Amino acid sequence: MWDLRERLGLARRRWLVTGGAGFIGSNLLETLLREGQLVTVLDNFSTGHRRNLDEAVAKAGGDARSRFTLVEGDVAVLADCQKAVAGADYVLHQAALGSVPRSLADPLTSHRSNVDGFITMLVAARDAKVKRFIFASSSSVYGDHPTLPKVEAEVGRVLSPYAATKHINEVYAGVFQRSYGLETVGLRYFNVFGPRQDPEGAYAAVIPRWMMALARGQPCEINGDGSTSRDFCFVANAVQANLRAALSTAPDATDTVYNVAVGQKTSLLELHAMIRARIAKTRPEVASLEPRFQPFRAGDIKDSLANIDRAKTRLGYSPTHTIAQGLDETVASYLERA
């Protein structure tokens, strides 16, 4: 892989991936194992799946299983975090309860996982003297700030409990670097998608939910009139950003946040057409399926588009996949599951 081998050579480091049984976490696990690294996963399986771990280890190949350790535990429990982080060089903190609607329905549970769990993991990482702590933030922290594209220094009022938890994470991370010397980097993900993203449940993200619906010959539901737009980012780009953030030697790489995206805006109507066209190649009957429109969802923002200059300049981040390329790689995995 481009950066990991260049920076580490033949050296093996130990990585802790929290939430490693989830979507992004399992893709990080697969990549790290494929590159010969030692990886511990901390997960309580509240939203992640054991099948993601099994698939990631299998795809990594070779002696990957012998270099993988699972700690089944909760990021909000200090003893679990201490057990998982022992001996780790880097923490890639992906564990969280995602979804704006979920946080609106149950803000207390979101806070426990995303805030209590975050500071507990920070304390454990500080005490274990890890080299660097990389964490998943979110584009939702931009809230109602009207400017496009989104620039890291300009945020508005957050619009949901989920966004509030991610904003608090960024504040705590900066405090821990300045107070305790724990190097931290936040990654503001913009609508990451790809294989292993769960299409089921009330809080499933739009791309896996639509892919599964169309693969089953069912119409998609669009919240609003379809003009809502997002900067959709394939998971390989997010993996790259995590590893570059962990390994960068730039003096200004830490104690900051970065947009992780492609820098391209796609409306929901455009997205629907792109997914439908790809599914129709093997399921021609879906080519005429039109979406159903629902009310605009509370807590959502209308448009989102990232400026990724800071990540390019400081980390050397360069997206390898556009939305079209990412969809091409993702469709097959959902057709197999339908």
JOWOKA-V571620 format. One record per residue. N is the residue number from 0. RES is the residue in one small letter. SS is DSSP state (2 for helix, 1 for strand, 0 for the rest). PHI is phi in degrees with one decimal (* if undefined). D_FIRST is the distance of its C-alpha to the first C-alpha in Angstrom with 1 decimal. Layout:
n=N res=RES ss=SS phi=PHI d_first=D_FIRST
n=N res=RES ss=SS phi=PHI d_first=D_FIRST
This chain:
n=0 res=m ss=0 phi=* d_first=0.0
n=1 res=w ss=0 phi=-44.8 d_first=3.8
n=2 res=d ss=0 phi=-102.0 d_first=6.0
n=3 res=l ss=2 phi=-62.3 d_first=6.0
n=4 res=r ss=2 phi=-67.6 d_first=6.1
n=5 res=e ss=2 phi=-62.4 d_first=8.2
n=6 res=r ss=2 phi=-82.9 d_first=10.4
n=7 res=l ss=2 phi=-102.5 d_first=10.9
n=8 res=g ss=0 phi=58.6 d_first=10.8
n=9 res=l ss=0 phi=-91.9 d_first=12.4
n=10 res=a ss=0 phi=-69.9 d_first=14.0
n=11 res=r ss=0 phi=-104.1 d_first=14.2
n=12 res=r ss=0 phi=-118.7 d_first=15.3
n=13 res=r ss=1 phi=-100.4 d_first=17.1
n=14 res=w ss=1 phi=-116.4 d_first=16.3
n=15 res=l ss=1 phi=-105.8 d_first=19.1
n=16 res=v ss=1 phi=-111.5 d_first=18.4
n=17 res=t ss=1 phi=-80.5 d_first=21.9
n=18 res=g ss=0 phi=68.7 d_first=22.6
n=19 res=g ss=0 phi=-69.8 d_first=19.8
n=20 res=a ss=0 phi=-87.0 d_first=22.0
n=21 res=g ss=0 phi=-88.0 d_first=22.0
n=22 res=f ss=2 phi=-67.0 d_first=20.1
n=23 res=i ss=2 phi=-67.8 d_first=17.4
n=24 res=g ss=2 phi=-58.3 d_first=17.5
n=25 res=s ss=2 phi=-71.4 d_first=16.8
n=26 res=n ss=2 phi=-70.5 d_first=13.7
n=27 res=l ss=2 phi=-64.0 d_first=12.5
n=28 res=l ss=2 phi=-56.7 d_first=13.7
n=29 res=e ss=2 phi=-59.5 d_first=12.0
n=30 res=t ss=2 phi=-64.7 d_first=8.4
n=31 res=l ss=2 phi=-63.9 d_first=9.5
n=32 res=l ss=2 phi=-65.8 d_first=11.4
n=33 res=r ss=2 phi=-61.6 d_first=8.9
n=34 res=e ss=0 phi=-94.0 d_first=7.1
n=35 res=g ss=0 phi=83.3 d_first=10.8
n=36 res=q ss=0 phi=-85.7 d_first=12.1
n=37 res=l ss=1 phi=-95.9 d_first=15.7
n=38 res=v ss=1 phi=-131.9 d_first=16.4
n=39 res=t ss=1 phi=-108.3 d_first=19.9
n=40 res=v ss=1 phi=-113.8 d_first=20.9
n=41 res=l ss=1 phi=-111.2 d_first=24.2
n=42 res=d ss=1 phi=-155.1 d_first=25.9
n=43 res=n ss=0 phi=-105.3 d_first=29.5
n=44 res=f ss=0 phi=61.3 d_first=28.8
n=45 res=s ss=0 phi=-71.5 d_first=31.1
n=46 res=t ss=0 phi=-130.9 d_first=28.8
n=47 res=g ss=0 phi=-81.4 d_first=25.7
n=48 res=h ss=0 phi=-134.1 d_first=25.9
n=49 res=r ss=2 phi=-62.1 d_first=25.5
n=50 res=r ss=2 phi=-63.2 d_first=24.4
n=51 res=n ss=2 phi=-66.0 d_first=21.2
n=52 res=l ss=2 phi=-64.4 d_first=20.4
n=53 res=d ss=2 phi=-60.4 d_first=21.4
n=54 res=e ss=2 phi=-67.5 d_first=19.3
n=55 res=a ss=2 phi=-62.7 d_first=16.1
n=56 res=v ss=2 phi=-65.5 d_first=16.8
n=57 res=a ss=2 phi=-63.2 d_first=17.8
n=58 res=k ss=2 phi=-70.5 d_first=14.9
n=59 res=a ss=2 phi=-66.8 d_first=12.5
n=60 res=g ss=0 phi=73.1 d_first=14.8
n=61 res=g ss=0 phi=58.0 d_first=15.8
n=62 res=d ss=0 phi=-95.5 d_first=17.4
n=63 res=a ss=2 phi=-55.7 d_first=15.8
n=64 res=r ss=2 phi=-61.9 d_first=19.3
n=65 res=s ss=2 phi=-73.4 d_first=20.5
n=66 res=r ss=2 phi=-102.5 d_first=17.9
n=67 res=f ss=1 phi=-112.8 d_first=18.9
n=68 res=t ss=1 phi=-127.2 d_first=22.0
n=69 res=l ss=1 phi=-106.9 d_first=23.9
n=70 res=v ss=1 phi=-112.8 d_first=26.5
n=71 res=e ss=1 phi=-85.2 d_first=28.8
n=72 res=g ss=0 phi=-169.1 d_first=30.3
n=73 res=d ss=0 phi=-118.8 d_first=31.0
n=74 res=v ss=0 phi=-66.5 d_first=29.5
n=75 res=a ss=0 phi=-88.5 d_first=33.1
n=76 res=v ss=0 phi=-111.4 d_first=34.3
n=77 res=l ss=2 phi=-59.0 d_first=33.7
n=78 res=a ss=2 phi=-62.0 d_first=34.0
n=79 res=d ss=2 phi=-65.7 d_first=31.2
n=80 res=c ss=2 phi=-64.7 d_first=28.9
n=81 res=q ss=2 phi=-63.2 d_first=29.9
n=82 res=k ss=2 phi=-62.6 d_first=29.2
n=83 res=a ss=2 phi=-71.0 d_first=25.7
n=84 res=v ss=2 phi=-87.2 d_first=24.7
n=85 res=a ss=0 phi=-56.4 d_first=26.2
n=86 res=g ss=0 phi=82.9 d_first=24.0
n=87 res=a ss=0 phi=-76.5 d_first=21.1
n=88 res=d ss=0 phi=-89.3 d_first=19.2
n=89 res=y ss=1 phi=-133.4 d_first=17.8
n=90 res=v ss=1 phi=-114.0 d_first=19.3
n=91 res=l ss=1 phi=-111.1 d_first=17.8
n=92 res=h ss=1 phi=-90.7 d_first=21.1
n=93 res=q ss=0 phi=-109.0 d_first=21.1
n=94 res=a ss=0 phi=-65.1 d_first=24.5
n=95 res=a ss=0 phi=-175.2 d_first=27.2
n=96 res=l ss=0 phi=-95.1 d_first=29.8
n=97 res=g ss=0 phi=-82.3 d_first=28.8
n=98 res=s ss=0 phi=89.6 d_first=31.3
n=99 res=v ss=2 phi=-61.8 d_first=34.0
n=100 res=p ss=2 phi=-59.0 d_first=36.7
n=101 res=r ss=2 phi=-61.0 d_first=36.0
n=102 res=s ss=2 phi=-68.8 d_first=36.4
n=103 res=l ss=2 phi=-69.0 d_first=39.6
n=104 res=a ss=2 phi=-75.8 d_first=41.0
n=105 res=d ss=0 phi=-147.1 d_first=40.1
n=106 res=p ss=2 phi=-66.6 d_first=39.3
n=107 res=l ss=2 phi=-66.0 d_first=40.1
n=108 res=t ss=2 phi=-67.8 d_first=37.5
n=109 res=s ss=2 phi=-61.8 d_first=34.8
n=110 res=h ss=2 phi=-64.8 d_first=35.9
n=111 res=r ss=2 phi=-60.1 d_first=35.8
n=112 res=s ss=2 phi=-71.6 d_first=32.2
n=113 res=n ss=2 phi=-87.8 d_first=30.8
n=114 res=v ss=2 phi=-108.1 d_first=33.0
n=115 res=d ss=2 phi=-59.5 d_first=34.4
n=116 res=g ss=2 phi=-63.7 d_first=31.2
n=117 res=f ss=2 phi=-67.2 d_first=29.3
n=118 res=i ss=2 phi=-70.3 d_first=31.6
n=119 res=t ss=2 phi=-63.5 d_first=31.9
n=120 res=m ss=2 phi=-68.3 d_first=28.2
n=121 res=l ss=2 phi=-60.8 d_first=28.4
n=122 res=v ss=2 phi=-61.8 d_first=31.3
n=123 res=a ss=2 phi=-64.1 d_first=29.6
n=124 res=a ss=2 phi=-68.2 d_first=26.5
n=125 res=r ss=2 phi=-59.4 d_first=28.8
n=126 res=d ss=2 phi=-68.4 d_first=30.8
n=127 res=a ss=2 phi=-83.3 d_first=27.9
n=128 res=k ss=0 phi=58.6 d_first=26.8
n=129 res=v ss=0 phi=-69.0 d_first=23.1
n=130 res=k ss=0 phi=-71.0 d_first=21.2
n=131 res=r ss=1 phi=-159.2 d_first=20.3
n=132 res=f ss=1 phi=-118.9 d_first=21.2
n=133 res=i ss=1 phi=-103.4 d_first=19.2
n=134 res=f ss=1 phi=-135.9 d_first=21.3
n=135 res=a ss=1 phi=-82.2 d_first=21.7
n=136 res=s ss=1 phi=-102.4 d_first=24.5
n=137 res=s ss=1 phi=-155.3 d_first=25.8
n=138 res=s ss=2 phi=-64.9 d_first=27.1
n=139 res=s ss=2 phi=-64.0 d_first=30.4
n=140 res=v ss=2 phi=-67.8 d_first=31.2
n=141 res=y ss=2 phi=-71.7 d_first=32.2
n=142 res=g ss=0 phi=53.2 d_first=35.2
n=143 res=d ss=0 phi=-94.8 d_first=38.0
n=144 res=h ss=0 phi=-64.4 d_first=36.9
n=145 res=p ss=0 phi=-81.4 d_first=37.7
n=146 res=t ss=0 phi=-71.8 d_first=35.5
n=147 res=l ss=0 phi=-124.2 d_first=32.7
n=148 res=p ss=0 phi=-73.7 d_first=29.9
n=149 res=k ss=1 phi=-75.2 d_first=29.4
n=150 res=v ss=0 phi=-114.4 d_first=28.9
n=151 res=e ss=0 phi=-52.6 d_first=27.9
n=152 res=a ss=0 phi=-80.5 d_first=31.3
n=153 res=e ss=0 phi=-118.5 d_first=33.5
n=154 res=v ss=0 phi=-123.6 d_first=34.1
n=155 res=g ss=0 phi=-109.5 d_first=37.2
n=156 res=r ss=0 phi=-84.4 d_first=38.9
n=157 res=v ss=0 phi=-69.1 d_first=36.8
n=158 res=l ss=0 phi=-115.5 d_first=38.2
n=159 res=s ss=0 phi=-155.5 d_first=37.3
n=160 res=p ss=2 phi=-58.5 d_first=37.1
n=161 res=y ss=2 phi=-59.2 d_first=33.4
n=162 res=a ss=2 phi=-61.2 d_first=32.8
n=163 res=a ss=2 phi=-62.3 d_first=35.0
n=164 res=t ss=2 phi=-63.4 d_first=33.0
n=165 res=k ss=2 phi=-71.8 d_first=29.8
n=166 res=h ss=2 phi=-63.2 d_first=31.9
n=167 res=i ss=2 phi=-62.3 d_first=33.2
n=168 res=n ss=2 phi=-54.8 d_first=29.7
n=169 res=e ss=2 phi=-62.9 d_first=28.9
n=170 res=v ss=2 phi=-64.2 d_first=32.2
n=171 res=y ss=2 phi=-62.4 d_first=31.8
n=172 res=a ss=2 phi=-59.7 d_first=28.3
n=173 res=g ss=2 phi=-63.1 d_first=29.8
n=174 res=v ss=2 phi=-63.6 d_first=32.8
n=175 res=f ss=2 phi=-67.3 d_first=30.9
n=176 res=q ss=2 phi=-70.2 d_first=29.0
n=177 res=r ss=2 phi=-75.4 d_first=32.3
n=178 res=s ss=2 phi=-89.2 d_first=34.5
n=179 res=y ss=2 phi=-120.8 d_first=32.4
n=180 res=g ss=0 phi=81.0 d_first=29.6
n=181 res=l ss=0 phi=-77.8 d_first=26.9
n=182 res=e ss=0 phi=-68.3 d_first=24.0
n=183 res=t ss=1 phi=-131.3 d_first=23.4
n=184 res=v ss=1 phi=-141.5 d_first=21.4
n=185 res=g ss=1 phi=-103.3 d_first=22.4
n=186 res=l ss=1 phi=-117.8 d_first=20.5
n=187 res=r ss=1 phi=-84.1 d_first=23.0
n=188 res=y ss=1 phi=-71.1 d_first=21.6
n=189 res=f ss=0 phi=-112.0 d_first=23.3
n=190 res=n ss=0 phi=45.0 d_first=23.8
n=191 res=v ss=1 phi=-74.2 d_first=20.5
n=192 res=f ss=1 phi=-143.4 d_first=20.5
n=193 res=g ss=0 phi=153.1 d_first=18.8
n=194 res=p ss=0 phi=-57.6 d_first=19.0
n=195 res=r ss=0 phi=80.7 d_first=20.8
n=196 res=q ss=0 phi=-75.9 d_first=22.7
n=197 res=d ss=0 phi=-69.4 d_first=26.2
n=198 res=p ss=0 phi=-89.4 d_first=28.8
n=199 res=e ss=0 phi=-99.6 d_first=31.8
n=200 res=g ss=0 phi=93.5 d_first=34.1
n=201 res=a ss=0 phi=-67.4 d_first=35.9
n=202 res=y ss=0 phi=-112.2 d_first=33.0
n=203 res=a ss=0 phi=-64.5 d_first=30.4
n=204 res=a ss=0 phi=-70.5 d_first=28.4
n=205 res=v ss=2 phi=-65.8 d_first=29.6
n=206 res=i ss=2 phi=-65.9 d_first=26.9
n=207 res=p ss=2 phi=-64.3 d_first=26.7
n=208 res=r ss=2 phi=-64.0 d_first=30.5
n=209 res=w ss=2 phi=-69.5 d_first=31.3
n=210 res=m ss=2 phi=-60.2 d_first=29.0
n=211 res=m ss=2 phi=-68.4 d_first=30.7
n=212 res=a ss=2 phi=-61.1 d_first=34.1
n=213 res=l ss=2 phi=-67.0 d_first=33.9
n=214 res=a ss=2 phi=-62.5 d_first=32.5
n=215 res=r ss=0 phi=-95.8 d_first=35.7
n=216 res=g ss=0 phi=77.0 d_first=37.8
n=217 res=q ss=0 phi=-110.1 d_first=38.6
n=218 res=p ss=0 phi=-72.5 d_first=38.9
n=219 res=c ss=0 phi=-92.1 d_first=36.7
n=220 res=e ss=1 phi=-108.0 d_first=38.2
n=221 res=i ss=1 phi=-112.1 d_first=37.5
n=222 res=n ss=1 phi=-83.0 d_first=38.6
n=223 res=g ss=0 phi=94.7 d_first=40.6
n=224 res=d ss=0 phi=-94.1 d_first=41.3
n=225 res=g ss=0 phi=94.9 d_first=37.7
n=226 res=s ss=0 phi=-84.7 d_first=37.4
n=227 res=t ss=0 phi=-53.8 d_first=35.3
n=228 res=s ss=1 phi=-127.6 d_first=31.9
n=229 res=r ss=1 phi=-141.0 d_first=28.5
n=230 res=d ss=0 phi=-100.1 d_first=25.1
n=231 res=f ss=0 phi=-78.5 d_first=23.1
n=232 res=c ss=1 phi=-127.8 d_first=19.3
n=233 res=f ss=1 phi=-66.8 d_first=16.9
n=234 res=v ss=2 phi=-61.7 d_first=15.1
n=235 res=a ss=2 phi=-60.5 d_first=11.6
n=236 res=n ss=2 phi=-67.2 d_first=12.9
n=237 res=a ss=2 phi=-66.9 d_first=14.3
n=238 res=v ss=2 phi=-61.1 d_first=11.2
n=239 res=q ss=2 phi=-57.2 d_first=9.6
n=240 res=a ss=2 phi=-62.0 d_first=13.0
n=241 res=n ss=2 phi=-59.9 d_first=13.4
n=242 res=l ss=2 phi=-72.3 d_first=10.5
n=243 res=r ss=2 phi=-63.6 d_first=11.5
n=244 res=a ss=2 phi=-64.0 d_first=15.1
n=245 res=a ss=2 phi=-71.0 d_first=14.6
n=246 res=l ss=2 phi=-104.8 d_first=13.2
n=247 res=s ss=0 phi=-61.2 d_first=15.1
n=248 res=t ss=0 phi=-103.7 d_first=17.9
n=249 res=a ss=0 phi=-63.3 d_first=20.0
n=250 res=p ss=0 phi=-64.2 d_first=23.5
n=251 res=d ss=0 phi=-107.7 d_first=24.0
n=252 res=a ss=0 phi=-74.2 d_first=20.8
n=253 res=t ss=0 phi=-106.5 d_first=22.6
n=254 res=d ss=0 phi=57.1 d_first=25.9
n=255 res=t ss=1 phi=-159.1 d_first=25.2
n=256 res=v ss=1 phi=-127.3 d_first=23.9
n=257 res=y ss=1 phi=-134.2 d_first=21.6
n=258 res=n ss=1 phi=-72.9 d_first=21.9
n=259 res=v ss=1 phi=-117.8 d_first=19.0
n=260 res=a ss=0 phi=-162.9 d_first=19.9
n=261 res=v ss=0 phi=-109.5 d_first=19.8
n=262 res=g ss=0 phi=88.4 d_first=23.2
n=263 res=q ss=0 phi=-131.5 d_first=25.0
n=264 res=k ss=0 phi=-100.8 d_first=28.1
n=265 res=t ss=1 phi=-130.6 d_first=29.0
n=266 res=s ss=1 phi=-77.5 d_first=32.3
n=267 res=l ss=2 phi=-64.4 d_first=32.9
n=268 res=l ss=2 phi=-65.4 d_first=35.0
n=269 res=e ss=2 phi=-64.2 d_first=32.3
n=270 res=l ss=2 phi=-61.0 d_first=29.8
n=271 res=h ss=2 phi=-59.3 d_first=32.3
n=272 res=a ss=2 phi=-63.6 d_first=32.9
n=273 res=m ss=2 phi=-66.3 d_first=29.2
n=274 res=i ss=2 phi=-68.6 d_first=28.8
n=275 res=r ss=2 phi=-59.8 d_first=32.2
n=276 res=a ss=2 phi=-63.8 d_first=31.6
n=277 res=r ss=2 phi=-74.1 d_first=28.5
n=278 res=i ss=2 phi=-66.8 d_first=30.3
n=279 res=a ss=2 phi=-66.1 d_first=33.3
n=280 res=k ss=0 phi=-63.3 d_first=31.6
n=281 res=t ss=0 phi=-112.5 d_first=32.1
n=282 res=r ss=0 phi=-126.3 d_first=34.8
n=283 res=p ss=2 phi=-56.4 d_first=37.1
n=284 res=e ss=2 phi=-65.8 d_first=39.6
n=285 res=v ss=2 phi=-84.6 d_first=37.5
n=286 res=a ss=2 phi=-59.3 d_first=37.7
n=287 res=s ss=2 phi=-99.7 d_first=41.0
n=288 res=l ss=0 phi=-72.3 d_first=40.1
n=289 res=e ss=0 phi=-97.7 d_first=40.8
n=290 res=p ss=0 phi=-74.2 d_first=39.5
n=291 res=r ss=1 phi=-106.3 d_first=41.9
n=292 res=f ss=1 phi=-101.6 d_first=42.3
n=293 res=q ss=1 phi=-121.0 d_first=42.7
n=294 res=p ss=0 phi=-59.9 d_first=43.7
n=295 res=f ss=0 phi=-59.6 d_first=41.2
n=296 res=r ss=0 phi=-84.4 d_first=39.6
n=297 res=a ss=0 phi=-60.6 d_first=40.8
n=298 res=g ss=0 phi=88.2 d_first=38.3
n=299 res=d ss=0 phi=-80.1 d_first=36.0
n=300 res=i ss=0 phi=-100.0 d_first=35.5
n=301 res=k ss=0 phi=-74.8 d_first=36.3
n=302 res=d ss=1 phi=-136.2 d_first=33.5
n=303 res=s ss=0 phi=-145.9 d_first=30.1
n=304 res=l ss=0 phi=-153.2 d_first=27.9
n=305 res=a ss=1 phi=-101.1 d_first=25.5
n=306 res=n ss=0 phi=-93.1 d_first=25.3
n=307 res=i ss=0 phi=-108.7 d_first=21.7
n=308 res=d ss=2 phi=-61.6 d_first=22.6
n=309 res=r ss=2 phi=-62.8 d_first=22.4
n=310 res=a ss=2 phi=-65.6 d_first=18.8
n=311 res=k ss=2 phi=-65.0 d_first=18.0
n=312 res=t ss=2 phi=-72.5 d_first=20.2
n=313 res=r ss=2 phi=-88.7 d_first=19.5
n=314 res=l ss=2 phi=-107.3 d_first=15.9
n=315 res=g ss=0 phi=77.7 d_first=14.5
n=316 res=y ss=0 phi=-65.3 d_first=13.8
n=317 res=s ss=0 phi=-145.9 d_first=13.8
n=318 res=p ss=0 phi=-55.7 d_first=14.1
n=319 res=t ss=0 phi=-94.5 d_first=12.4
n=320 res=h ss=0 phi=-131.1 d_first=15.2
n=321 res=t ss=0 phi=-78.9 d_first=18.9
n=322 res=i ss=2 phi=-62.3 d_first=21.3
n=323 res=a ss=2 phi=-63.6 d_first=22.2
n=324 res=q ss=2 phi=-64.9 d_first=18.8
n=325 res=g ss=2 phi=-65.8 d_first=18.2
n=326 res=l ss=2 phi=-63.1 d_first=21.6
n=327 res=d ss=2 phi=-57.6 d_first=21.1
n=328 res=e ss=2 phi=-79.6 d_first=18.2
n=329 res=t ss=2 phi=-93.8 d_first=20.3
n=330 res=v ss=2 phi=-55.3 d_first=23.8
n=331 res=a ss=2 phi=-57.8 d_first=23.5
n=332 res=s ss=2 phi=-66.4 d_first=22.7
n=333 res=y ss=2 phi=-83.2 d_first=25.9
n=334 res=l ss=2 phi=-63.1 d_first=28.0
n=335 res=e ss=2 phi=-66.2 d_first=27.4
n=336 res=r ss=2 phi=-88.1 d_first=28.6
n=337 res=a ss=0 phi=-66.1 d_first=31.7
